[in-house]
Amino acid sequence: MLKENKLNEFSILREKAGYSVKQTAKLFAKSERTIYRWENGESLPNTQVIETLKIIADPKNNAYNAKTPNFKFIDLFAGIGGLRRAFESIGGACVFTSEWDAACRKTYQANYECSHEILGDIRDVDLDNMPEYDVLLAGFPCQPFSIAGVSKKNSLGKPHGFRDDTQGTLFFDVAQMIEHHRPKAFLLENVKNLVGHDKGRTFKVIMRTLKEELGYNVDYKVINAKGWVPQNRERIFIVGFRDDLEFSFDNFIPKDPLNGPKLKSILHPEDGSEAPELPFTDEKTGKVVDKYTLSDKLWSYLQGYAEKHRQKGNGFGYGLNGPNDVARTLSARYYKDGSEILIKQDGKNPRRLTPRECARLMGFDREGQASFQIPVSDTQAYKQFGNSVVVPVVEAVAQFMLPYILRAMKDSSLDKNKQLDFLKILEHA
């Protein structure tokens, strides 16, 4: 009976919201098959799905365009657009992008339609001339901050707070944007070690700035990507909402890392059964080309390096993987020797991942979607994927944030000529 009631609730809310199965799949970043399973009672949507549909379907929410709100976001330290990809999947529209690296901008522009110029250094951005936006996204670099006593600064008549403690860091520029524009929400992403960086001082300043000085309700969570992709990759996500929205990660349930996919799900098949893709696989055989196989010299060096550290009792060395394994973290230094993720080969030295396999490992390439364009050299591609986010993890965070974003949008009066047709966004996402 419970399943039937849940099914009826989902079906009724979906129809009340005016969404087709295809549009619902786009909204929740699910397959149409999953939506049909919810419709048929074969499985149940989680409470976040139900809560989101309730908000969309509520006729009192007349601040929305037609059946659901649109929201605009900005993409800072954009890299190759992993955060953007996730927030577009829940209906967001990117209105501003900043990325200083020219090679990243090339990849970004090859994969996203931009109606705006991609700006370079965030420190050169004119805050007064930025477009209006609702959500700020930033995968900002981690830098040590200056921690100084407030009482001492008061006695000297000097400024204190984030303007002084974070001056000269890139977080300072993010904080300035939040202070200047007061977006409804933000998502900041960083490495897991941010919490303990500089003996915890860095994170202390970040949280004090966001909560006490900027006045946002803030929570954070370290999430391992292993439940979504075959990679042991932990990242911290810091989310803030202004005003009365008490955001919390308490009910966020990550995918079980013990039951996640294995490397065989992202590797080129050894039998060449996959359609060939130049320059990563051979045009005739479909197998990975030899240039990704380690030379005898490099393989010998890595083995010797690992043995030397093994004798010293530490774990430094290469990571050798088979199709049923889960990889270590892909890093930006992967282009140097590929040592953290090497793939076994019968009768040959191990090989690096190809850039296409890296795209799959980071969730940029998935079955049923157009291939992510890689218009740069292998070296640049390895750096870009190693520095990026795992897209399905950010999609899960974005989906978790969506009901809060919708509630924030509900209380906003949007000028009609600035509204977007959200259903069209879904159709072209």
C-alpha positions in Angstrom: 0.0 0.0 0.0 2.9 2.3 0.8 4.4 1.8 -2.6 1.0 2.5 -4.3 0.5 5.7 -2.3 4.0 6.9 -3.1 3.5 6.1 -6.8 0.2 8.0 -6.9 1.8 10.9 -5.2 4.7 11.1 -7.7 2.4 10.6 -10.7 -0.1 13.2 -9.5 2.6 15.8 -8.7 4.4 15.2 -12.0 1.2 15.7 -14.0 0.2 18.7 -11.8 3.6 20.2 -12.5 2.9 19.7 -16.2 6.1 17.7 -16.9 6.4 14.9 -19.4 8.5 11.8 -18.5 11.3 13.2 -20.7 11.2 16.6 -18.9 11.1 14.9 -15.5 14.1 12.8 -16.4 16.0 16.0 -17.4 15.0 17.8 -14.2 16.2 15.1 -11.9 19.2 14.0 -14.0 17.7 10.5 -14.3 17.1 8.2 -17.2 13.6 8.0 -18.6 13.6 4.3 -17.6 14.0 5.4 -14.0 11.0 7.7 -14.3 8.9 5.0 -15.7 9.9 2.7 -12.8 8.7 5.4 -10.4 5.5 5.6 -12.3 4.9 1.9 -12.3 5.9 1.4 -8.7 8.9 -0.8 -9.4 11.0 1.7 -7.3 10.3 4.8 -5.3 11.7 8.3 -5.7 13.4 9.8 -2.7 11.8 12.6 -0.5 13.9 15.3 -2.3 12.1 14.4 -5.6 8.7 14.6 -4.0 9.5 17.9 -2.2 10.8 19.4 -5.4 7.7 18.5 -7.4 5.5 19.8 -4.6 7.1 23.2 -4.9 6.9 23.3 -8.7 3.3 22.1 -8.7 2.1 24.6 -6.1 0.0 27.2 -8.0 0.8 29.8 -5.3 4.4 30.0 -6.6 3.6 32.5 -9.3 7.1 33.9 -9.3 7.9 31.1 -11.6 7.8 31.2 -15.4 5.0 28.7 -16.3 5.6 25.5 -14.3 8.9 26.0 -12.5 11.4 28.7 -11.7 14.4 29.4 -13.7 17.6 30.4 -11.9 20.8 31.9 -13.1 24.3 31.0 -11.9 27.9 32.2 -12.4 30.8 29.8 -12.9 34.0 30.9 -11.2 37.3 29.1 -11.5 35.3 27.3 -14.1 38.0 24.9 -15.4 36.3 22.7 -18.0 32.8 23.3 -16.7 32.1 20.4 -14.3 30.1 22.5 -11.9 28.2 24.2 -14.8 27.4 20.8 -16.3 25.8 19.7 -13.0 23.7 22.8 -12.4 22.5 22.9 -16.0 21.1 19.4 -15.4 18.7 20.9 -12.8 17.7 23.8 -15.0 20.1 26.5 -14.2 21.3 29.0 -16.9 25.0 30.1 -16.8 25.2 33.9 -17.3 28.9 34.5 -16.3 32.1 32.5 -16.6 35.6 33.2 -15.3 38.6 31.0 -15.9 42.2 32.2 -16.2 43.8 29.2 -18.0 43.6 29.6 -21.8 43.7 25.8 -22.5 40.7 25.3 -20.1 38.8 28.1 -21.8 39.4 26.3 -25.2 37.9 23.1 -23.8 35.0 25.0 -22.1 34.1 26.8 -25.3 34.1 23.5 -27.3 31.5 22.0 -25.0 29.2 24.8 -23.9 27.2 27.4 -25.7 28.1 30.7 -24.2 26.1 33.8 -24.8 28.7 35.7 -22.8 32.5 36.2 -22.9 34.6 33.9 -20.8 36.6 36.2 -18.6 40.1 35.5 -17.3 41.5 36.4 -13.9 38.8 36.8 -11.3 40.7 39.6 -9.8 40.1 41.8 -12.8 36.3 41.3 -12.8 34.2 44.5 -12.5 31.7 43.7 -9.7 29.4 46.5 -10.7 29.0 45.3 -14.3 28.3 41.6 -13.7 24.9 40.2 -14.8 22.3 39.4 -12.2 22.5 35.9 -10.8 21.0 33.7 -8.2 23.6 31.0 -7.4 27.4 31.4 -7.3 29.6 28.4 -8.1 33.3 28.3 -7.4 35.9 25.6 -7.2 38.4 28.1 -5.7 42.1 27.2 -5.1 43.2 26.6 -1.5 45.6 29.2 -0.1 46.8 30.0 3.5 45.2 33.0 5.2 46.6 35.5 7.6 45.1 35.0 11.1 45.4 38.0 13.3 43.9 39.1 16.6 40.8 41.3 16.2 41.4 43.0 19.5 44.9 44.0 18.5 43.7 45.3 15.2 41.0 47.3 16.9 43.5 48.9 19.2 45.6 49.9 16.2 42.6 51.2 14.3 43.2 48.7 11.5 40.5 46.8 9.6 39.8 43.2 10.5 37.6 40.4 9.3 37.7 38.8 5.9 38.9 41.9 4.1 42.1 41.7 6.1 42.5 38.0 6.9 41.9 36.8 3.3 43.5 39.7 1.4 45.6 38.5 -1.4 43.9 35.1 -1.6 41.4 34.0 -4.3 38.8 33.2 -1.7 38.8 37.0 -0.9 37.5 37.7 -4.4 34.8 35.1 -4.0 33.8 36.6 -0.7 33.7 40.1 -2.2 31.3 38.8 -4.9 29.0 37.3 -2.4 29.0 40.4 -0.3 28.5 42.7 -3.3 25.7 40.7 -5.0 24.1 38.8 -2.1 23.2 35.7 -4.3 20.5 33.5 -3.0 22.9 30.6 -2.7 26.5 29.4 -3.4 28.4 26.2 -3.8 32.1 26.1 -3.1 34.2 23.0 -3.9 37.7 22.1 -2.8 40.0 19.3 -1.8 39.2 17.3 1.3 42.3 18.6 3.0 40.9 22.1 3.0 39.5 21.3 6.5 43.0 20.8 7.9 44.9 23.2 5.7 47.3 25.4 7.5 46.4 23.6 10.8 42.8 24.4 10.3 43.2 28.1 10.1 42.2 28.4 6.5 38.9 26.6 7.0 38.2 28.5 10.2 38.4 31.8 8.3 36.3 30.6 5.4 33.5 29.4 7.7 33.6 32.6 9.8 33.5 34.7 6.7 30.6 33.0 5.2 28.5 32.6 8.3 29.3 35.5 10.6 30.5 38.3 8.3 28.4 37.5 5.1 25.4 36.2 7.1 24.7 32.9 5.2 23.3 29.7 6.6 26.2 27.3 5.7 26.9 23.6 5.9 29.5 21.4 4.3 30.2 17.7 3.5 33.1 15.7 2.4 31.9 13.3 -0.3 33.7 10.3 -1.9 33.0 9.8 -5.6 33.5 6.0 -5.3 29.7 5.4 -5.3 29.4 7.1 -8.7 32.6 6.4 -10.6 35.4 3.9 -10.2 37.7 6.4 -8.4 38.6 7.0 -4.8 38.2 10.8 -4.8 37.1 12.8 -1.8 36.1 16.5 -2.1 34.5 19.0 0.2 31.3 20.9 -0.8 30.4 24.0 1.1 26.8 25.2 0.5 25.2 28.5 1.8 21.8 30.0 1.5 20.8 33.5 2.7 17.9 34.6 4.8 15.6 32.0 6.4 16.6 28.8 4.5 18.2 26.5 7.0 20.2 24.3 4.7 21.7 21.1 6.0 23.5 18.1 4.5 22.1 15.9 7.2 19.7 14.1 4.9 22.1 13.8 2.0 22.7 10.1 1.2 25.7 9.5 -1.0 25.9 6.4 -3.1 27.4 3.4 -1.4 31.2 3.4 -2.2 31.3 -0.4 -1.6 28.8 -1.0 -4.5 30.1 1.6 -7.0 31.2 0.8 -10.6 34.6 -0.7 -11.5 37.2 0.4 -14.0 35.9 -1.9 -16.7 32.9 0.6 -17.0 35.2 3.3 -18.3 38.0 1.4 -20.0 38.3 0.9 -23.8 37.5 -2.8 -24.3 40.6 -5.0 -24.8 39.0 -6.9 -27.7 38.5 -3.7 -29.7 34.8 -4.1 -29.8 34.2 -0.4 -29.2 34.0 1.9 -32.1 37.6 3.3 -32.8 38.2 6.8 -31.7 41.3 8.5 -33.0 43.8 9.3 -31.6 43.1 7.2 -28.5 42.4 3.8 -30.1 43.6 2.3 -33.4 41.5 2.9 -36.4 41.6 -0.7 -37.5 41.6 -2.7 -34.3 39.9 -0.4 -31.9 42.4 -1.1 -29.2 44.3 1.5 -27.2 47.3 2.8 -29.2 50.8 1.9 -28.1 51.8 5.5 -27.1 49.8 5.1 -23.8 51.9 2.0 -22.9 54.8 2.8 -20.5 58.3 2.5 -21.9 60.7 -0.1 -20.4 62.7 2.8 -18.9 59.8 4.5 -17.2 58.2 1.2 -16.0 61.6 0.1 -14.5 62.0 3.4 -12.8 58.5 3.3 -11.2 59.1 -0.3 -10.0 62.4 0.7 -8.4 60.9 3.8 -6.8 58.1 1.8 -5.3 60.5 -0.9 -4.0 62.7 1.7 -2.4 59.8 3.2 -0.5 58.4 -0.2 0.4 61.7 -1.0 2.2 61.4 2.2 4.1 57.9 1.1 5.3 55.8 3.7 3.4 53.3 3.3 0.6 54.6 5.6 -2.1 54.5 3.9 -5.5 52.4 3.3 -8.5 48.7 2.1 -8.6 48.3 -1.0 -10.8 44.7 -1.7 -11.7 42.6 -4.3 -13.5 39.1 -4.0 -14.9 37.5 -5.0 -11.6 39.4 -2.4 -9.5 38.7 1.1 -8.3 41.4 3.7 -9.1 43.2 6.1 -6.9 42.5 9.8 -7.3 43.3 11.2 -10.7 45.5 14.2 -10.2 46.7 17.1 -12.4 50.2 15.6 -12.4 48.9 12.5 -14.2 50.6 13.6 -17.4 54.0 13.2 -15.9 54.1 9.4 -15.6 50.5 8.2 -15.0 51.8 6.4 -11.9 48.7 6.8 -9.7 46.4 4.9 -12.2 48.1 2.3 -14.4 46.2 -0.3 -16.3 47.4 -3.9 -16.6 48.0 -5.3 -20.0 48.7 -9.0 -20.9 52.2 -9.5 -22.1 53.0 -5.8 -22.1 54.0 -3.0 -19.7 51.0 -1.3 -18.1 49.5 1.8 -19.7 48.1 5.1 -18.8 44.5 5.9 -19.1 43.6 7.7 -22.3 42.1 11.2 -22.1 38.7 9.6 -23.2 38.9 7.2 -20.3 39.7 10.2 -18.0 36.6 11.9 -19.3 34.5 8.8 -18.3 36.3 8.5 -15.0 35.3 12.1 -14.1 31.7 11.6 -15.3 32.0 14.0 -18.3 31.3 11.1 -20.7 28.3 8.9 -20.0 26.3 6.4 -21.9 23.5 8.0 -24.0 25.2 11.4 -24.1 27.3 13.1 -26.7 31.0 12.6 -26.1 32.8 15.4 -24.3 35.0 17.3 -26.7 38.7 17.2 -26.0 40.3 19.8 -28.3 43.7 20.0 -26.4 46.8 18.0 -26.1 47.0 14.9 -23.9 49.1 16.8 -21.4 46.5 19.6 -21.1 43.6 17.1 -21.0 45.2 15.2 -18.1 45.7 18.4 -16.2 42.2 19.5 -16.9 40.4 16.3 -15.8 42.7 15.9 -12.8 41.8 19.4 -11.6 38.1 19.0 -12.3 35.1 17.7 -10.3 33.3 14.4 -10.7 30.2 15.5 -12.5 27.6 13.0 -11.2 28.7 13.8 -7.6 28.0 17.5 -8.2 24.7 16.6 -9.9 23.7 14.8 -6.7 24.6 17.9 -4.6 22.8 20.2 -7.1 19.8 17.9 -6.9 19.9 18.0 -3.1 20.1 21.8 -3.2 17.3 22.2 -5.8 14.3 22.3 -3.4 16.1 25.0 -1.4 16.9 27.0 -4.6 13.2 26.7 -5.6 12.1 28.0 -2.3 14.5 30.9 -2.6 13.2 31.6 -6.0 9.6 31.4 -4.9 10.1 34.5 -2.7 11.7 36.5 -5.5 9.7 38.7 -7.8 11.3 38.2 -11.3 10.8 40.8 -14.0 8.9 39.0 -16.8 11.2 40.2 -19.5 14.1 38.5 -17.6 12.5 35.2 -17.2 13.6 32.1 -19.2 11.4 29.3 -20.5 12.5 26.6 -18.2 11.0 23.8 -20.2 12.9 24.9 -23.3 16.1 24.7 -21.2 15.2 21.2 -20.3 14.6 20.2 -23.9 18.0 21.6 -25.0 20.0 20.6 -21.9 
